[in-house]
Amino acid sequence: MGRGKNGHCHRSVQNLLQDSDTVLVIADGLFADSLDRIRGELSQVRHFVLVRAEAREGFQNYDQLISRASQENPQDPGLTDSDVYNIMYSSGTTGAPKGIVHTHYIRAMYCTLFASAWRMTPESVALHAGSIVFNGAMLDLMPWMYLGCTYILHESFNAEAVIRDIEKEKVTHVVMVPSQIIAILNSPAFEPEALQSLEMIHNVGAPLHLEYKTQINELLPGRFYELYGLTEGFITVLDKHDAVRKVGSVGVPPAFFEMRILNEEGQECGVGEIGQICGTGPTVMTGYYKRDDLTEQTIVEGLVHTGDAGYVDEDGYLFLVDRIKDMIISGGVNVYPKDIEEIVIQHPAVQEVAVFGVPDERWGETPVAAVVPREGEVIEVPELKEWINRRVDAKFQRVTDVVVMEAFPRNVAGKILKREMRDEHKNR
């Protein structure tokens, strides 16, 4: 469980434990107080177990618990491919989290397909820094368990610590979200020579802006991978050998997957035509836990409807345009935030950018750019706004406001919560 710092976090954990019908909670001792606040509301939980902490009222100690276990091998529980392995909750960037059911078969596919795609071997060394409760962490964790290679887990993300351990431990594979990659590239400790052992620098969670992709491909060539995918199970992979040739793409579906780009009428789009990304494959969820209604809305005629807009080129490579829910409709024209973000990120003082739509009486919606400045830089809002609006491709892409922030709100998976930024701007 994540570290709850306020009542909202406590309620979120409580809601997830109740929704998932959890009967056993195992948590680090750091979370004992947080669990204690909600324990009385979790009548279905029969046992609370703490790791790295002494037993206390209402909680068992993990070491004491396992010390009472028999030394004999447990009985075979008779698990099959179709048995539930986990319920992984969606990140909730566009609404309330949903419980996504993965079976043992699905997780076995994570082991084998991703071990192959990342070219991992028993001699590989993977490093993961930060949360392992979101599905992106499974991209190298499952192949590591399958192959028996080395896995280094940092308790939290620190760019300098990651750079240090990559060099020290000769790490070969890393999976990171965009904010982590950006932090490493901007770290005073960053030196390409320190990362020479890497065979894979993998971006996941959201597209990495072209400015940073280009930097990686120039300074650390032949290492950049990118995965587009949903916890619901459809994915595409940009291989490191395509990272320059198909820059801007998020790759192609792996073996055994199928992808279609569908228009609003459900017809397949042509090359270069934007539509909804849909697909299927062996990692697709069995459904949302206790939500058959949402499952039927998401999986239609065997295809996961992602809610994302994109197009394919003449070679079948997918180019992600944006989340359909993030699309801005200004004066009847579809405006994709990503197109504006790729312009803003080129400003020398901008480290991160997120564009979202806000209501406008005349146009319906207009774009607003939120930015995080590079360390030591000061951004003047009128100047940056003018800079952006001189460079965008069309009038409807011009931003009506610029918001300077110290950091973006993110979920535990590191994804930017544009919904919160929209609400905050509306209430200003």
ZATORGU-495419 format. One record per residue (C-alpha): x, y, z; residue number from 1. Coordinates in steps of 0.001 Angstrom, whole numbers, plus 500000, padded with zeros to 6 digits. Layout:
BEGIN
     east    north       up     i
        X        Y        Z   NUM
...
// end
This chain:
BEGIN
     east    north       up     i
   500000   500000   500000     1
   501130   503562   499367     2
   501981   506012   502106     3
   498796   507768   503172     4
   499419   511358   504247     5
   495884   512590   504696     6
   492273   511555   505098     7
   491750   511275   501360     8
   494554   508706   501048     9
   493185   506712   503986    10
   489731   506635   502378    11
   491221   505576   499053    12
   492994   502611   500644    13
   489856   501735   502571    14
   487760   501819   499382    15
   490186   499573   497499    16
   490393   497016   500309    17
   486600   496926   500581    18
   486015   496755   496837    19
   488494   493892   496418    20
   486975   491870   499300    21
   490432   491628   500882    22
   490665   489304   503910    23
   494420   489544   504617    24
   496529   492725   504610    25
   500340   492543   504733    26
   502013   495942   505075    27
   505260   497558   506101    28
   505298   498813   509675    29
   505446   502372   508305    30
   501780   502044   507414    31
   500547   500725   510749    32
   499102   504057   511893    33
   497351   504601   508551    34
   495780   501145   508721    35
   494831   501650   512341    36
   492696   504652   511355    37
   490573   502592   508963    38
   490770   499128   510555    39
   487386   499512   512209    40
   485739   500034   508804    41
   487242   496869   507304    42
   485096   494173   508860    43
   485877   491703   506058    44
   489644   491769   506797    45
   490477   488902   509153    46
   494218   489502   509555    47
   496539   492521   509516    48
   500222   491581   509318    49
   503146   494002   509698    50
   506600   493569   508182    51
   509606   495221   509863    52
   507549   496101   512934    53
   506670   494609   516295    54
   503228   493146   516837    55
   500705   495593   518276    56
   497025   495487   519136    57
   495071   494322   516118    58
   498220   493442   514122    59
   500405   490359   513807    60
   504150   490353   513216    61
   505199   488744   509919    62
   508299   486970   511252    63
   506346   485489   514166    64
   503600   484395   511784    65
   505863   482470   509420    66
   507898   480990   512300    67
   504797   478976   513246    68
   504468   477529   509752    69
   505248   473883   509046    70
   508602   473053   507444    71
   506803   470663   505114    72
   505853   471737   501621    73
   502271   473013   501535    74
   499634   471023   499736    75
   499168   471696   496049    76
   496235   474140   495899    77
   495348   472916   492404    78
   495728   476299   490690    79
   494942   476518   486991    80
   495642   479089   484270    81
   492228   480644   484801    82
   492606   481258   488554    83
   492964   484869   489675    84
   496566   485981   490212    85
   495834   489572   491235    86
   493352   492424   491091    87
   495316   495434   489854    88
   493542   498748   490280    89
   493678   501243   487437    90
   495522   504480   488069    91
   492368   506560   488147    92
   493675   509428   485983    93
   490246   509917   484402    94
   487946   508651   487154    95
   487588   506248   490066    96
   490021   503277   490004    97
   488650   499981   488682    98
   489776   496497   489758    99
   491392   494773   486765   100
   491514   490987   487088   101
   494645   489170   485885   102
   494827   485384   485861   103
   497882   483167   486264   104
   497860   482694   482476   105
   497990   486450   481884   106
   500894   486925   484275   107
   502702   483953   482699   108
   502419   485830   479406   109
   504036   488856   481083   110
   506924   486577   482080   111
   507581   485063   478677   112
   506558   487783   476215   113
   508366   490604   477990   114
   511484   488557   478717   115
   511688   488030   474960   116
   510806   491610   473994   117
   513403   493130   476369   118
   516054   490539   475442   119
   516462   489588   479109   120
   518510   486578   480219   121
   519346   484968   483585   122
   522447   487198   483614   123
   520434   490444   483280   124
   520378   492994   486105   125
   517148   494985   486472   126
   516761   498053   488674   127
   513412   499490   489738   128
   513098   502702   491728   129
   509798   503555   493337   130
   506368   502020   493550   131
   505720   498416   492520   132
   501945   498598   493032   133
   501174   499808   489503   134
   501170   497569   486462   135
   504146   499228   484770   136
   506366   497758   487474   137
   505380   494273   486276   138
   507154   494793   482939   139
   510518   493790   484367   140
   509454   492262   487696   141
   507607   489338   486080   142
   510443   488456   483623   143
   512923   488726   486522   144
   510985   486115   488527   145
   510662   483906   485453   146
   514340   484042   484463   147
   515893   484245   487925   148
   518071   487236   487091   149
   519090   490014   489481   150
   516508   492578   490636   151
   517493   495711   492553   152
   514623   497565   494229   153
   514996   501100   495562   154
   512569   502169   498271   155
   511886   505446   496458   156
   513113   507262   493378   157
   516209   509402   493598   158
   517931   510244   490331   159
   521429   510348   491788   160
   520966   507015   493597   161
   519713   505398   490383   162
   522687   506680   488377   163
   525088   505530   491120   164
   523683   502008   491299   165
   523432   501552   487539   166
   527170   502178   487323   167
   528069   500244   490484   168
   525919   497150   489846   169
   526300   497128   486034   170
   522526   497318   485605   171
   521267   496211   482188   172
   517519   496969   482299   173
   515496   499859   483741   174
   511801   500702   483394   175
   510850   504276   484275   176
   508033   506775   483863   177
   508729   510042   481975   178
   509262   512175   485090   179
   511999   509793   486273   180
   513772   509778   482906   181
   513609   513581   482792   182
   515021   513819   486332   183
   517965   511592   485405   184
   518752   513519   482212   185
   518668   516796   484170   186
   520608   515499   487179   187
   524010   517074   487855   188
   525243   513483   488305   189
   524204   512450   484788   190
   527062   511262   482614   191
   526412   508912   479668   192
   529545   506949   480609   193
   527978   505991   483942   194
   525061   504306   482141   195
   527009   502353   479547   196
   526010   498985   481042   197
   522365   499608   480166   198
   520858   497520   477391   199
   517353   498916   477916   200
   516031   502326   478958   201
   512296   501762   478963   202
   509655   504473   479090   203
   506181   503557   480317   204
   503086   505242   481741   205
   502862   508146   479292   206
   504664   509179   476114   207
   508078   510763   476590   208
   508313   514064   474724   209
   510397   514008   471537   210
   512889   516460   473035   211
   513949   513857   475607   212
   513726   510874   473245   213
   516155   512608   470921   214
   518504   513314   473818   215
   518521   509645   474885   216
   519011   508361   471349   217
   521960   510711   470856   218
   523691   510216   474216   219
   522824   506537   474809   220
   522031   505084   471373   221
   520477   501674   470850   222
   518844   501434   474268   223
   515487   503228   474214   224
   512265   501202   474346   225
   508737   502526   474780   226
   505586   500630   475689   227
   502088   501883   475088   228
   499530   499884   476946   229
   496715   499562   479392   230
   496551   497508   482566   231
   493469   496064   480846   232
   495926   494249   478632   233
   496444   495650   475140   234
   499996   496780   474361   235
   502388   497919   471650   236
   506183   498005   471910   237
   508709   500297   470245   238
   511898   498253   469969   239
   515282   499869   470564   240
   516268   499227   466945   241
   513254   501271   465776   242
   513700   504130   468264   243
   515329   506457   465701   244
   513797   505107   462497   245
   510281   505439   463949   246
   510824   508287   466411   247
   507482   509512   467754   248
   505887   506078   467388   249
   504957   503796   470273   250
   505699   500720   468191   251
   503697   497731   467022   252
   501729   494982   468782   253
   503938   492052   469870   254
   503417   488538   468535   255
   499942   487108   469236   256
   498361   490582   469510   257
   495964   492288   467123   258
   495344   496027   466721   259
   492712   498059   464911   260
   492119   501803   464671   261
   488360   502392   464603   262
   486353   505516   463792   263
   483203   506590   465636   264
   481103   504301   463432   265
   483241   501291   464343   266
   484875   501097   460931   267
   488604   500579   460488   268
   490591   503722   459724   269
   493038   504049   456881   270
   496760   504818   457105   271
   497295   508154   458844   272
   493630   508491   459852   273
   493037   509191   463543   274
   490660   506913   465431   275
   490309   504986   468677   276
   493041   502436   469389   277
   491501   498978   469911   278
   493091   495578   470238   279
   493383   492196   471866   280
   495997   489670   472894   281
   496985   487069   475504   282
   497432   489630   478315   283
   493902   491070   478126   284
   492085   491064   481481   285
   489183   488764   482206   286
   487238   491866   483263   287
   486746   494502   485937   288
   486124   492994   489359   289
   482380   492997   490118   290
   481765   495448   487244   291
   480374   493472   484324   292
   478777   496674   483050   293
   482135   498431   482662   294
   483705   495293   481202   295
   481060   495212   478467   296
   481738   498871   477674   297
   485510   498301   477420   298
   485717   494937   475655   299
   483460   495098   472620   300
   483389   492207   470141   301
   486587   490865   471670   302
   488548   494121   471360   303
   489714   496353   474214   304
   488574   499900   473448   305
   491379   501940   474974   306
   489847   505416   474996   307
   493029   506665   473315   308
   493295   508266   469882   309
   496026   507312   467440   310
   496906   506355   463881   311
   499194   503914   462084   312
   501713   504647   459357   313
   502244   502647   456174   314
   504327   500087   458105   315
   501692   499540   460801   316
   503518   501492   463523   317
   501237   503171   466041   318
   501450   506899   466741   319
   499629   507956   469894   320
   497734   511238   469513   321
   496166   511656   472967   322
   493586   510360   475385   323
   490161   510971   473888   324
   488975   512306   477265   325
   491852   514830   477269   326
   491002   516109   473801   327
   489978   519781   473741   328
   487134   520879   471468   329
   487676   524546   470659   330
   485288   526235   468258   331
   484209   522813   466988   332
   487805   521763   466219   333
   489548   518810   467897   334
   492686   520050   469673   335
   495129   517424   470946   336
   497145   518553   474003   337
   500152   516437   472989   338
   500663   518515   469837   339
   500961   521678   471940   340
   503079   519969   474596   341
   505687   518993   471999   342
   506097   522707   471202   343
   506218   523939   474811   344
   508836   521397   475899   345
   511283   522958   473430   346
   511469   526139   475511   347
   514873   526143   477266   348
   513379   527014   480677   349
   510706   524276   480667   350
   511395   520875   482199   351
   507858   519432   482073   352
   504586   520462   480476   353
   500951   519359   480630   354
   498246   520945   478483   355
   494564   520680   479391   356
   491303   522316   478350   357
   489255   524803   480354   358
   485721   526109   479666   359
   485423   529212   477489   360
   482190   531117   476748   361
   483138   531888   473161   362
   485020   528776   472020   363
   483625   526082   474323   364
   487108   525146   475515   365
   490595   526600   475182   366
   494042   525146   475972   367
   496007   525991   479113   368
   499662   525028   479527   369
   500979   524051   482953   370
   504773   523976   483192   371
   507482   523013   485652   372
   510632   525142   485172   373
   514124   523721   485004   374
   516171   524188   488153   375
   517384   527757   488478   376
   515069   529069   485737   377
   512370   531697   486229   378
   509417   531629   483840   379
   507509   534821   483084   380
   503949   533844   482179   381
   503256   536557   479538   382
   506564   535871   477782   383
   506098   532078   477678   384
   502496   532424   476528   385
   503592   534647   473642   386
   506485   532263   472840   387
   504111   529296   472620   388
   501461   531064   470558   389
   504020   532203   467997   390
   505087   528605   467378   391
   501960   526441   467415   392
   500638   525275   464054   393
   497151   526810   464229   394
   495177   529540   465970   395
   493019   527021   467844   396
   496195   525621   469480   397
   497061   528954   471080   398
   497014   528770   474867   399
   494885   531223   476831   400
   496874   530821   480028   401
   500140   529482   481398   402
   500387   528087   484928   403
   503808   527693   486554   404
   504006   524874   489123   405
   506738   523457   491323   406
   505550   519926   490547   407
   502603   518268   488844   408
   500039   516232   490804   409
   500632   512553   490086   410
   499198   509216   491066   411
   501234   506367   492528   412
   502132   505236   488999   413
   503732   508607   488294   414
   501060   509650   485799   415
   500090   513323   485662   416
   496587   513987   486997   417
   495273   516527   484501   418
   491822   516189   486031   419
   493081   517730   489274   420
   494874   520493   487397   421
   491703   521317   485466   422
   489650   521475   488641   423
   492209   523634   490417   424
   492371   526072   487497   425
   488574   526271   487336   426
   488387   527105   491058   427
   491047   529800   490984   428
// end
